[in-house]
């Protein structure tokens, strides 16, 4: 009887350890930046929104980006090549205690606005002189990078290897990670704009850092969020009063207040899937405690640099 009890206890312990090991091995994302293309604080800003960040390094935020990490294979992928890529790759090494290769297995880029692709220059011969780093883009962005310097030099010298994604077609990374690009309406001066749907183990992740308005998209954002586990959504501006004297219609984004209104009738569980990201320096979600508290109380999340999701 004692022997049977011991065997049962031992089996339970082993099952518990195996479950924990499997949990540790699950893919995850690590947020490496949360700000709009210009970072926070923004160059030339002397308003109250930036004053504290100029004085205190810990308040500064890199441009929106994250690492998709697969502990099981010891590999990782970068989403967006931002102007802060140098600091972000260093931050990733710090957060993971140098457990992964310095350069990612690949880079996924949404579109050709400065906060999303210009970090590619750091892979060129003036800096890393990298060898064929895979860069996943939609067709128009691929053409833009191939035909415009200095990006075309990265292609010519094989610093990067461009991989064409097709909208709504899945790119299979391995047997438990895949990425699907979806096109979203945005100011497409140089390329189309993508959002990404990521299957990472058991998690489904939606990443849309830039879009004009949710109502212009051919998908229903409320339904899309309900199908995901984590939704990193465009929160460039909190409301329409942030840029006095500027025509905000020239830089359309879904206001945070508008997005929250859209989810007003959604369950707390659905609202809790949303992580607001891509904050302009004027957005009080970056620097105002009252606005942050109000947003959290309504069941939404505010993306935090360095967070593991």
N, C-alpha and C positions, 0 to 999 in steps of 0.2 A: 504493500500500500504506500509505504514511504517512497519506494523507488518510482512508482507510477506518478505520485504527486510531484516528485522532483523532475521527472521527464516532462510533465505537463507545464511546470513552471519554467523549465529551460526552453521549451518550445515557444511559450508566450514571449519570453525575453527575446528570442531570436527573431520572431515575427515583428516585434516592436522595433528592433534594430534595423531590420530589412526595410520596414516602412519608412523609418527616418532617413535611411541611406537613399532610398528612392526619391524622397522629398528633396533632399539636398541636391540630387542630380538633375532636378527639373530645370528647364530653361527659365530665365528671368530677364527683365530689363533693368538697366541702371541708368538713371537720368544724369546726363552730363552737362545740361544747360537748360534754362527755362525762358530766356529773354527773347525778344524780337530781334531781327537781323542786326541791329546796331549794338546789342548788348546793354547791360545796365551797370553803372550809369551811362548815359548816351553822350557822345562827344558834343561839347559845346553847351551842354545843359547846365544852367546855374539856378534852376528853379528848386523849390523845396523838395520835389520828388527825388532829386538826385544828390542834394547836398550831403546827406548822411553817408551815402554810398561812396562819394568822393573821399570822405574822411576815414571810412572804416572798410578795410578790404573784405571782411567777412560778409558784408552786405552786397557785394558785387555779384553779378550773375552772368554766366556765359550764355551764348546764343543757344536756342533750343536744339537739343540733340540727345541721343541716348545710345547705349550699347545693348545689343541683344546677345545674351551670354548663354552658352551651352556648357555647363560644367562637365557633363558626361563625356564630351569630346575635347574639352579644354580649348574650345574655339569661340570666337566672338565676331560680331558684325556691327558696323557703325551706321547709324541713320543720320544723315546730313553731314556734309563736310563744311563746317562753319568757319568763319574768320578766327574763331577761338580754338581750332583743332589742336594746336600745339599744347595749350593748357589742358584741353579735355582728354587727350591721350595720356598725359601725365597724371591727371586726376583719376582716370580709370585704373592705371597701374597702382596708384596709392590705395584706392578703394578695394582692389582685389589682391593687394599684397604681392604684386608682380607674378601672379599665378598664370597669366596668359601672355601670349606673344604681344609685342608692342604694337604692331600694325594689325588691323582687323583682317579677317578672311575676305571681307568685301565691304563696300560702302553703297548704301541705298540713298538716292537723292530725289527729293520731291520736285524741285524746279529751279529755274535760273534766276532767282533773286539772291542778292549778295550774301544773305545769312545762311544759304543752304548749299552752295557749291564752291565758293571761292577758297575754302580751305584746301581744295585739291592742289593749289599751287605749292603747298608744303611738301608734296610728294615728288616735286621736280628735282632736277640736278643741283639747283642752288641750295637745297636743304637735304632731304632724305635720299634723293636719287633712287626711289623705290623701283621695284621690279614687278610690273604687271599686276598691280593691285586691282582686283575686280571692282568695277564701278557699275552699278545697276541703275539704268535710266530708261525713261520712255523715249520713243523714236525722235521727237523734235529736239529734245535735250541732247541726245546722242549726236545729232547733226550739228547742233550749236557748238558742242565741245570739239568736234572734229574739224570745224571750219573757222574757228575764231581763236586767235592767239590771246593769251599764252597757253590756253588749254590744249590747242592742237599740238603744241610741242610735247605735252605730256603723253599724248597718244603716239606721236611720231617716235619718241624716244622709249616707248614701251614702259613708261613709269606707271601708267594706268592701262587697264584692259577693259574697254567698254562692252557691257552686256546689255542688249536691248530687251526691255520688258514690254510686253503687250498688255494693254488695259484689260483687266478682268481675267488675265491668265496667270496661273500660279507658277511661281518659281520655287522648286523644291530644293531646299538646302541639304537636308538629310531626312531620315525616316521619321523625324518628329518635329521638324521646323520647316515652314514654308512661308513665302511672302507673295501677296497679290497686290498689284498696283490698281488703283481706281482713279479715274480722272475726275477732277473737281473744278468748278468755275473759279477763275482767279484772273488777275491781270497778267496775261500770257504774252508779254512783249517778246521774249526770246525762246520760250519753250511752253509746252503744256504744263499743267500742274497736277501732281499725283498726291493721293493719300495712300496709305498702306494698311492692308489687313494682314495681320501676322498670326499664324498658328504656331505657338511655341509650347510644345508638349500639350498639356491639357488646357492651356490658356489661349484665349482669343483676344488680340490686341488691335485696336483701331487707332491710327495716327493720322490726324489731319491738322497740321499746324497753320495752314493758310487756305482760306476759302473766302469768296466774296460774301455770300449769304447762304444760310442753310436752305432757304426756300428756292434758290437757283439751282441747287443740286438735283440730279435726277433720282436721287435716293432719299428716303425719309430718315433724317438723322435720329429721331427717337427710336425707330425700329432698328436701325443699325446699332445703336448703343445697347439696346436690349439683347442683341445677339452676341455681345462681346463680354469680356471680363474686365477689361481696362480700356478706356477711351481717352486718349490724349487729344484734346480739342483746342482749336484756335481761340485764344483769349487775348488777342492783341490789344483791344480797347475794352475798358469796363463799361463806359457809357459815352454818349455823344458830346459831353461837355469837356472832354479831356484836352482838345486841341482848339482853343479859342483863336479865331481868325483864320483857321484852316478849313477848307472845304473837305469834310470827311468822306464825301461821296467819291473823291478822287483816290482814296485809299480804303475801299470798302472791306469790311470784315464783320462777322457776326459779333455784335456787342455781347459782353458777358451777361448783361441784364436781359438781352433778347434770348440768349441760349437758356438761361435759367427759367424764363417765362415759358419756353417751349416744353420744358420738362416739369412744369408746375403740377400737372396731373399724373406724373409718373410716380411709381412707388419709390420709397426711400432706397430700396436695394438697387434700382436702376440709376437713380441720381448719384449714388455712391460709387458707381463705375466711372464717373467722369472726373478726369484730372485736367483742370485748366492749365494751359501752357502757352508759350510764345507771347510773353507780356511786353508791350511797349513800356518805355521808361515812365510814361505818364500814368500807367495803370495802377490804381491804388492797391491791387492785390499783391504788388511787389513790396509796398512800403507802409500801408495804412492798416494798423491793427484792427480798427473797427470794421473796415470793409472785409478784411480777411475773416474775422469772427462771424460776421453776418453771412458770408458765403458758406462757411463750414457748417453753420447752424442749419442752413437749408439743405444740408446733406451732400454738398459737392466737395470735391477735393481740390487743393491748390498744389500743383506740381512743385516739388522741392529738389533743387540740385543735389545730387549725390544719393537720392532715395533709390532703394531697391524694391521693384514691384514684381 
